[in-house]
Amino acid sequence: MDLKLAGKKVIITGGSRGIGRASAELFAAEGAHVAFISRNADQVAETKASLSRHGGKVVGDALDVKDRDAFKTWLGSAAEQLGGCDIFYHGSSNSGAANGTMDWQACFEIDMLAGVAGCETLEPHLAASGSGSVILMSSTAAVETFVYPQAFNAIKAAVITYAKQLSQLWGPKQIRVNTISPGPTAFPGGNWEGIKAGMPDFYAATVAATPLGRLGAAEDVAHAIAFLSSPAASYITGINLVIDGGYTKRVQF
């Protein structure tokens, strides 16, 4: 199925590892032009080299989205270098930091406010696209109780509400806004790799609780992001797409 992503201008936060990296690779492979940021300069350089082999424009810089002014400036520069913005995917999260899911301020700054800043800054470019698409990263931890109360869970729930409201406001501008909620997802250097090593019983119990019998891979989520942001999903807006192999047990009406 041709998702008609060739030539699309995509801006990604958190694009050098995990789900963000898998998404950037997929967009580039589909012929899109990609701009991304990440905090790790070495990972940014390696990712840029990998994406460039697909032939599209690639913009990649090391930047912390908590530096709000610098982030907004970068977004404007990225859109200018790409020639616009059709798709904005906010994947940066504090969850990868040490005890990151418990840090209320950092989760609010990175998972929530950076996404808001991205949307507000890129709105003119997304509207000019005529088929703009925003994907904000949430989590199954936002829709079902998971382990214990923590900042990450609550902030990700707020992201879903924000995206739903924004989808209503921006619909007349032909900008679609959706969230994705991955379940436990394993990738090199990710949280679940550390859990497997340090808490093997909990890891095994999580796998056993997943009907498909495995944790998600970054590519599983990336394919959903590509579809949901593409013209193939042109009539889908305001949804929260759960990608979890059946891990959550709630019934969503």
Buried (B, 14 or more C-beta within 10 A) or exposed (E): EEBBBEEBBBBBBBBBBBBBBBBBBBBBBBBBBBBBBBBEEEBBEBBBEBBBEBEBBBBBBBBBBBEBEBBBEBBBEBBEEBEBBBBBBBBBBBBBBEEBBBBEEBBBBBBBBBBBBBBEBBBBBBBEBEBBBBBBBBBBBBBBEBEEEBBBBBBBBBBBEBBBEBBEEBEEBBBBBBBBBBBBBBBEEBBBEEBBEEEEEEBEEBBEBBEEEEBBBBBBBBBBBBBBBBEBBEEBBBBBBBBBBEBBEEEEE
